[in-house]
């Protein structure tokens, strides 16, 4: 399983790099992400501007640093929101089963049947576009059913184990059984689901911002930057390549981590 362990290590290295990259971007950037320059528009990558400049003369590297932080913040918050409520629903339905399970899972299936992007668009249009909190809420709601389905299966399997029966006989309450006995034993299933959810959240945020209903200026967003760059694919290809390349690498790194976790990440 050396190749699986190597994939996990490479994925962790890429993910940690971009996480630190985003943290640094929040605290410091070489140039102001909003500083324009009439005499430095669409400059090619050079020592002064490592990723070149955009159509307003803004330093792309600085904007990518800031945009990575924005994208990761939205993705993390979305996954936390969706996972919290999704796992809660999955834990209740998986533990109790019966009619409650049937009703909640039918509602869950009904939401899942709707196109996720379309559902997110509807929610954002109701809450109002352009604000990060509205984008997080919209995407988080869309992500709840997938986490509920995964966690429900894991909790249902765990509820049939002997240690759960023993805990019940010893007088442990429902909350204690779910949180302290069942939840730790579902982590191996939930962690890969979290990495998949994070990647989907990154792509969803980029898609929403690309369409102009996600994060908007003056906040930098990788998706919005990619939308701006499409008009300069031929005249300034570095603009879209740098921005799109960061999105691809983030998704690639986290995807490798998820694959390594699913495969155990060990060596033989």
N, C-alpha and C positions, 0 to 999 in steps of 0.2 A: 504493500500500500504506500510505497515511497512517493509515487506520483501524486497520490491524493494528499499526502502530507505536504508535499512541495506546493501544490495548488493552494492549500490553506495558508502556508507561509507567505507565498507571493500575494495572495489576496489580502492578507492582513497588512503586509508592507504597503501596498497601494492604498488601502483604506485608511490606515493610520497617517500616511503622508498627506492625503487630501483632507483628513480631519484636522491635522495640525495646520495645513495650508489655509483652511477656512478660519481657524482660530486666530492665526496671525493676521488674516485679512480683516477681521473685526477690529483688531487693535492697531494695525499699522498697514499702510500701503505705500509704495514708492511715490506715487502721485495721488492727488485727490481723484476719486473715481468720477467725480462730476466736473472736474476742471477741463474746460474746452480750450482749444488752441487753433486760431484761424490759420496759422502758418505751419501746422503740423498734422493736417488732415490726411488720413489713409497712408501713413508712413509704413514702410515695410519693417519687419523686425530688425532691430539694431541694438547696440550696447545700451543706448539711452532708453529704448523702449523694446524690451525683450520679446514682446508679442506684437509689436507694431502699435498703430493708433487707429481709431475708428473714423467714421465720417465727420465727427465733430471735433476731432483732434484729441480725444480722450485716450489715455493710456490703457490699452486692452488688458495688459497684465494686472494692473490695479483693479480694473473692473471685474476681471475673472476671479481675483482673490475675493472681492466683495460679493460677487455673484455666487461663488461656491458656498460661502457662508450662508447666504440667503436660501439657496436651494437646499442645503443640508439641514438648516433650521426648520424649513417647511416639511422636509421629508421625515426628520426625526419626530417632530410634533405630530405629524399625520399618523405615523406608525404607532406612537404612544397612545394617541387618542383611539385609533381603531383597535389596537390590541387590547387596551384596557376594557373597553365595552364588549369587544368580541369575545375575549377570554372569559369575561364575567358571564355572558350569555351561554357560551359553550360549557362552562363549568356547571351552571345550574341545570341546563338541559341534559348534559351527560351524566350528572350525578342522580337527578331525580327521575329522568325518563318519563314515560307515560304520556298523558295528554298535554302536559306542559311542553314536553319535548316536541311533540307532534305540531302543536300550534306555533311555537316560536321558530321551528325549523321551516315550516311552510311559509311564514312571513319572511324568513331569511332567504329561502329559495326564490320568492317573488321579487325581492330586491336584487338578488344575484342575476335574475333573468333579464333585468334592464341593462342596457349598455352603460358601463361604468362612466365613460367620458360624458355621455349624454346626461346621466343623472347628476354628475358633478356640475355640468353647465347649468342645469336647472336650479340646483341649490345655490350656486354662486350668483345667478341672476336674481334670486330671491333675497339673498343676504347683501348683495352689492359687490361688484367687481373692484379689483385694485387694492384690496386690503389683505395683508398676510393672514390675519386671524380668520377672515371669511374663507380664504382658500384652504386653510388648515381644517376648519370645520367641515367644509364641503367634501374634501378628499377623505378626511377621517371617517365621516358617515359612510362613504362609499366603500371604505376598507373594512368596516365592521363585519359584514357577512362572511368574508373569506376567513378571518380570524375565528369567527364563531364556529364555522364548519370544521376547521382543523382542530380547534381545541375541544369541541364537542366529541369528536371521535376519540381523542386522546383521553379525555376524562371518563368517557363511557367504558373504555377498555380498562382504565385504572380502577374504576368503581367495583369491578368484579374480582379484584385481587384479594387474597387472604388478609393482607395487612389492613385493608379498609374494614373488613369484617371484624378483625380484632380490635381496631380503634373504636368501632361502634359498641362492641361488647364492653369495652373499658369505660364507656360513658362519654367519649369525646363528642363535642357538639358539631353540627353541620359545618359551621364556618371554619373551625379548627381542622376538621378532616379535609375540607377542600383546599384551604390555604397552606396548611403545614404538612399534610400527608400526600395529597394528590398533585398539587401544583408543582412541587419539586421533581416529581416523577414524569412530568409532561414537558420539562424544559428541553429535552433532546428532540422533541417534535416541534416545539414552538420556536426555537432558535433559528432553524432553517427558514421557517415561515416568516420570521421577522426580517431576515435578510432579503427574501423575495419581496416582501412588502415594502422595504426601504427602497429597493431598486424601482419598483412600480411607482412609488411616491416621487422619486427623483424624476422619472420620465413623465409622470402626470403633471408635476409642477412645471416642468419645462414645456409641456404641451399647452397647459393653460396660459402660461406667460407668453408663449409663442403666438397664441391666438389673441393676445391682448386683453385677457380677462383675469390674469393672475397678478403677479407682482408687477407694478408699474413704476416708472421713474418718479422721484429721484433714486429709489432703491434699485440696485443692480441685480439682475437675474440672468442666469445662463440662458434660459428659454427666450426671454425678451431680447437679449443680445443676439441670439441666433436668428431671431426674426428680423432684426435690423441688418444683420450681415448678409441675408439672402439677396439683397439688392446689389451687393458688391462681390458676388462670387467670382466674377471674371476679373474685375479691376483690382480687388484686394482679397484674394483667396485666403490669406492668413487669418482674416477676421473670423470667418466661419469655421476654418480648420482648428484654430486655437480654442474657440468656444465649444464647438461640437466635440473636439477631442477630449476636453475635460469631462464632459458628460459621459462619453463612452468609457473613459478610464475609471470613473467613479463606479459606474454600473458594472464594469468588468471586474474590478477589484472586489466589490461586495458580493458579486455573483460567485467568484472563486471561494470566498469565505463560506458562503452558503453551501456550495457543493462539497467543500471539505468537511463541514459540520454534518451534512447528510451522510457522508461516507465514513464518518468516525474520526477522520483526521489523524489517524495513527500510522505507525510503521510496523512492518513485520520483519 
